[in-house]
Amino acid sequence: MDGRVGKDGRIGKDGRVGKGGRVHLVGAGPGAPDLLTLRAVKVLGEADLVVHDGLINPDVLSLAPAHARRVSVAKARDRHTLPQDAINALLVAEARAGLAVVRLKGGDPFIFGRGGEEVAACVAAGVPVEVVPGVSSALGCAAEAHLPLTHRDFASAVSFVAGTCQGLRAQNWRGLAGPGRTLVVYMGVKTAGMIAEKLMADGVSPDMPVAILERGTLAGGRAMRTLLADLGDAVVRAGVESPALLVVGRVAGLANAEDLLGLAALEVAA
């Protein structure tokens, strides 16, 4: 087999990929269905199988045809419904069977979504694959809270990091937060106290404003502000639960958010 994919979705003459078989990695955005792209809605409407993350809004799933099978591959801290290799194998097998497969992922597939691994698996198997970008959680949740991740006066750069990675203390985040920079932490609720300690040890001021964006764009969502030194305690006091983002930087003082420690008086000049 030479790996060339024909217009009908088949590979070579052996039918390794059935007619119409393909995979779309689709970004479902931060939660609200009306933040999906037009391309995402179109692809969902043509799906035979939707392999989806656990936190996908049911209203987004309803955009797939009634006949389309829905398979949850929900992942939680230290507990996965399917390991990543099994997800990759599922996508490849179902596309080879001739199905239009949608891998539906929260936010954007290429921002902490392991989309790169799934694309690589499809390419290696000769399965046609397309990535449909989505509004990342950072952009969608920050916009709802009127929080500019960059700002002419306060931040000329923004970085995204994951707060659940193994070896968190050993990761080099030096220079990612502080004056002139914004740091967005995904999946950092459980490790918020460790994250604050890590950043302060790297020289970030304990008085640096932090925004906590919980369930952004969804019903019951909350936006809160505190200081870096109070972050771990604030998450516990407020009963913050995933999904939530942490935004560290002077721009967090601009957020339209519940004021947990009198930040209104400090604004972004602290």
CORPEQUI-V588043 format. One record per backbone hydrogen bond with DSSP energy under -1.0 kcal/mol. NH is the residue of the N-H (numbers start at 1). CO is the residue of the C=O. Records with the same first field share a line. If there is no record, write none. Layout:
NH=CO / CO
//
This chain:
6=10
9=6
12=4
18=96
20=8
21=18
22=99
23=128
24=101
25=130
26=103
27=132
28=105
29=107
35=32
36=33
41=37
42=38
43=39
44=40
45=41
46=43
47=44
48=100
49=100
50=69
51=102
52=71
53=104
60=57
61=57
62=58
63=60
64=61
68=65
69=48
71=50
73=52
76=79
79=76
81=74
87=83
88=84
89=85
90=86
91=87
92=88
93=89
94=90
95=91
96=92
97=93
98=95
99=94
101=22
102=49
103=24
104=51
105=26
107=29
111=108
115=109
118=114
119=115
120=116
121=117
122=118
123=119
124=120
125=121
126=123
127=122
130=23
132=25
140=136
141=137
142=138
143=139
144=140
145=141
146=143
147=142
151=155
155=151
156=180
159=182
161=184
163=186
171=168
173=171
176=173
181=178
182=157
183=248
184=159
185=246
186=161
192=189
195=191
196=192
197=193
198=194
199=195
200=196
201=197
202=198
203=200
204=199
208=205
210=226
211=247
212=224
213=245
214=222
215=243
218=215
221=218
222=214
224=212
225=258
226=210
228=208
229=206
230=227
231=228
234=230
235=231
236=232
237=233
238=234
240=235
245=213
246=185
247=211
248=183
249=209
252=249
253=250
254=251
255=252
256=145
257=255
258=223
260=225
265=262
267=263
269=266
//
